Amino acid sequence: MRLALIQMKANDVKDYEKCAEHILEMINYAAEKKPDFVLLPECAYPGYIIDEKENLKKALEKEVVFLEELKNIAKEKKTYIAIGIVTEEEGKIENSAVVINKEGNIIHKHVKSNMWHCDSDFYVSGDKYDIFETEFGKIGVIICADGRMPEISAILAEKGAEIIINLANLTSSGFDEKNLHNPQTDYILPTRCRENNVYMAVCCKTGIEENVLNNAGGSCVISPKGEVLASLGSGTEDILVYDIDLSKRNE
């Protein structure tokens, strides 16, 4: 199972059109490596901080077309795509992860449930923890601070998840953008993997959003033993490509 983790620059919601174009460009670039699964971070579109209501409204209107473009590229490139995206259901705004299969169909949606800091100012929380099956194995999805709550990953593992996809905006502070850290990738998420005997693919943003949030980057793949198998740095936009064999999970 070849993963392609797209560590993209954070963007402001007002730049939603450029954001959509950039995401499609990055997926096309990642597709050159023939991945089975392409991952993009939490709220990759249109952004995490959504207090500009007029821009959010415009971004959500464009989202219908954007999702169709994602479906088409998944079908064309024959790859799964998991993307963090802001969604609206019955007038309520959700911080969601959407998974599109190789046929261009949405097969899974997870809504972030463990709210962090200002999450609840923007989003409603989810309460469902489901997995989905692929030809590679059973997969669960969490979003960022969901990984801080042991029970969430444990529920997914009990339902059979062999790998957990974690779409994140891991934040940090510091004067050296190339040397940022976050406790989740430092020790929390490796612990989730050891607790539950699962792989985890953590896809994060880099850069600053709305002059407020400094994203730590550090996108990585973690083994069931809690070992970081491969990772990116904190200060650059990049794509991490890594192959895993879920059948070796219990070795």
Backbone hydrogen bonds, N-H to C=O, Kabsch-Sander energy under -0.5 kcal/mol:
donor,donor_aa,acceptor,acceptor_aa,energy
3,L,1,M,-0.6
3,L,242,Y,-3.2
4,A,37,F,-2.3
5,L,240,L,-3.2
6,I,4,A,-0.7
6,I,39,L,-2.7
7,Q,5,L,-0.9
7,Q,238,D,-2.6
8,M,6,I,-1.1
10,A,206,T,-2.6
15,D,12,D,-2.0
16,Y,13,V,-1.5
19,C,15,D,-2.5
20,A,16,Y,-2.4
21,E,17,E,-2.0
22,H,18,K,-2.7
23,I,19,C,-2.5
24,L,20,A,-2.0
25,E,21,E,-2.1
26,M,22,H,-2.7
27,I,23,I,-2.4
28,N,24,L,-2.2
29,Y,25,E,-2.2
30,A,26,M,-2.8
31,A,27,I,-2.4
32,E,28,N,-0.5
32,E,29,Y,-1.1
33,K,30,A,-2.0
34,K,31,A,-1.8
36,D,2,R,-2.2
37,F,2,R,-2.0
38,V,80,Y,-2.6
39,L,4,A,-2.8
40,L,82,A,-2.2
42,E,168,A,-0.6
44,A,41,P,-1.4
44,A,84,G,-1.0
45,Y,84,G,-1.5
50,I,48,Y,-0.8
53,K,51,D,-1.3
56,L,52,E,-2.2
57,K,53,K,-2.4
58,K,54,E,-1.9
59,A,55,N,-2.4
60,L,56,L,-2.7
61,E,57,K,-1.7
62,K,58,K,-1.9
63,E,59,A,-1.2
64,V,60,L,-0.6
64,V,61,E,-0.6
65,V,62,K,-0.6
66,F,62,K,-2.4
67,L,63,E,-2.9
68,E,64,V,-1.4
69,E,65,V,-2.0
70,L,66,F,-2.2
71,K,67,L,-2.5
72,N,68,E,-2.3
73,I,69,E,-2.2
74,A,70,L,-2.3
75,K,71,K,-2.1
76,E,72,N,-2.7
77,K,73,I,-2.7
78,K,74,A,-0.8
79,T,74,A,-1.8
80,Y,36,D,-2.6
81,I,100,I,-2.3
82,A,38,V,-2.9
83,I,81,I,-0.5
83,I,98,V,-2.4
84,G,41,P,-1.3
85,I,96,S,-2.8
86,V,45,Y,-1.9
87,T,94,E,-2.2
89,E,92,K,-2.7
92,K,89,E,-2.1
94,E,87,T,-3.3
95,N,124,V,-0.6
96,S,85,I,-2.0
96,S,94,E,-0.9
97,A,110,H,-2.6
98,V,83,I,-2.5
99,V,108,H,-2.6
100,I,81,I,-3.0
101,N,105,N,-2.8
104,G,101,N,-2.0
107,I,99,V,-2.4
107,I,105,N,-0.6
108,H,99,V,-1.2
110,H,97,A,-2.4
112,K,95,N,-2.8
112,K,110,H,-0.5
115,M,113,S,-1.2
119,D,116,W,-3.0
121,D,118,C,-1.5
122,F,118,C,-0.7
122,F,119,D,-1.8
123,Y,119,D,-3.1
124,V,93,I,-2.6
126,G,112,K,-1.9
132,F,139,I,-2.4
134,T,137,G,-1.8
139,I,132,F,-2.8
140,G,163,I,-2.1
141,V,130,D,-0.6
142,I,165,I,-2.9
144,C,167,L,-1.2
146,D,143,I,-2.5
147,G,144,C,-2.7
148,R,145,A,-1.6
149,M,145,A,-0.5
149,M,146,D,-1.1
152,I,149,M,-1.2
153,S,149,M,-0.9
154,A,150,P,-2.0
155,I,151,E,-2.5
156,L,152,I,-1.8
157,A,153,S,-2.5
158,E,154,A,-2.5
159,K,155,I,-1.6
160,G,157,A,-1.6
161,A,156,L,-2.4
162,E,138,K,-2.9
163,I,138,K,-1.2
164,I,199,Y,-2.3
165,I,140,G,-3.0
165,I,163,I,-0.5
166,N,164,I,-0.5
166,N,201,A,-3.1
167,L,142,I,-2.0
167,L,165,I,-0.6
168,A,166,N,-0.6
168,A,203,C,-3.0
171,T,169,N,-0.5
172,S,214,N,-2.5
177,E,175,F,-0.7
179,N,176,D,-2.1
180,L,177,E,-0.5
186,D,182,N,-2.0
187,Y,183,P,-2.3
188,I,183,P,-2.4
189,L,184,Q,-3.2
191,T,187,Y,-1.4
192,R,188,I,-1.8
193,C,189,L,-2.0
194,R,190,P,-2.0
195,E,191,T,-2.8
196,N,192,R,-1.6
197,N,193,C,-1.4
198,V,193,C,-1.3
199,Y,162,E,-2.2
200,M,222,I,-2.0
201,A,164,I,-2.0
202,V,200,M,-0.6
202,V,220,C,-3.1
203,C,166,N,-2.7
203,C,201,A,-0.6
204,C,202,V,-0.6
206,T,8,M,-1.9
207,G,215,N,-0.8
209,E,213,L,-2.4
212,V,209,E,-2.5
213,L,209,E,-1.9
214,N,212,V,-0.5
215,N,207,G,-2.8
215,N,213,L,-0.7
216,A,170,L,-4.3
217,G,205,K,-1.7
218,G,233,G,-2.1
220,C,202,V,-1.9
221,V,230,A,-2.2
222,I,200,M,-3.0
223,S,227,E,-3.0
226,G,223,S,-2.1
229,L,221,V,-2.6
229,L,227,E,-0.8
230,A,221,V,-1.1
232,L,219,S,-2.3
238,D,7,Q,-1.8
240,L,5,L,-2.5
241,V,239,I,-0.6
242,Y,3,L,-2.2
244,I,1,M,-2.4
246,L,244,I,-0.6
248,K,245,D,-2.0
249,R,246,L,-1.6
251,E,248,K,-1.6
